[in-house]
Amino acid sequence: MGYRFREIICGYCEHRFVYDATPGEWEGMLTFTKKNGVKGKEVRCPKCNEWIVSFDDETVALPFELRDDKDEIETPVFYED
């Protein structure tokens, strides 16, 4: 299996960077799903150190809290013991 990389722009500090978007590498990472089925991954910007959500259909990645459509996005479920 090959690798898949994505270039995105941090919506917080406008830094352009590349991250590993290989599907198997998503295990253990926070993943999000839009209503249209597009998957997103939470990644950390290497410049400002903010967590941002990168969706496959977007170039600019925003922190989840700043998204206008955050109420329509399926978020990860965490279980506590």
N, C-alpha and C positions, 0 to 999 in steps of 0.2 A: 504494500500500500504506500502511496506517495504522500507527501506533505502538501498542505494547502495553507497559504499565507494570505492575510488580508491587510491592506493598507487603509488606515482610518485617520481621522482628525479628531483630536480630543475637543469636545465641545466646551470644556472648562478653560483650557489654556491655549487652544488652537495648535498644539504640537502634532505634527504628522509622524506616525510611526507604523510599524508592521508587527503583527503578532501571529502566532501559530494558531490557525483556525481549523486544523485537522480534526474531524469529528471525534475520533477516538480520544483525543487529548481533552475533550470537554468533560470527561468523567471527573467528578470531584469539584468541578467549577459551577458557579451559579449560572443556570441557563433560564432564559425567559422565552415566552411564546406569544406573538401577537395574535389578534383575532383571525388574521388571514393565514396563520400557520407558519409565518417566518420566525425562525429561531434567532435568539440573541444570546450573547455570552458576556458576562461581566469580566472586564479586564482592567488592569491598573495602568494608568498613563505613566511612562517612565520619566517624564519631566516634572509634572506637578504632583504625582503620587496619588491622584484621585481615582476612585473606582468609577468606571463608566460602562455603559451597556452598548455593545456593538451588535447591530442587527445586520443580517446579510443584504438587506435592501437599502441600507443607508451608508453614507460615507462619513458623516459626522456622528460621533458617539457622545451621548450625554450621560451625566449621572442620572440614575433612575428617578431620583426625587425631583429633578428638573424637567422631566418629560411631560408634555401636555396630555399624552395618551396613557399615562401610567395606570389609570383606572381600568383600562381595557386590555392590559397585558397580564397574562398568566404568569405568576411569580412562583419561585421555588417554595416548596413546603418543607418546613423543618419540624422534626419530631423531637420532643424532649423526653428524657427518661423520668 
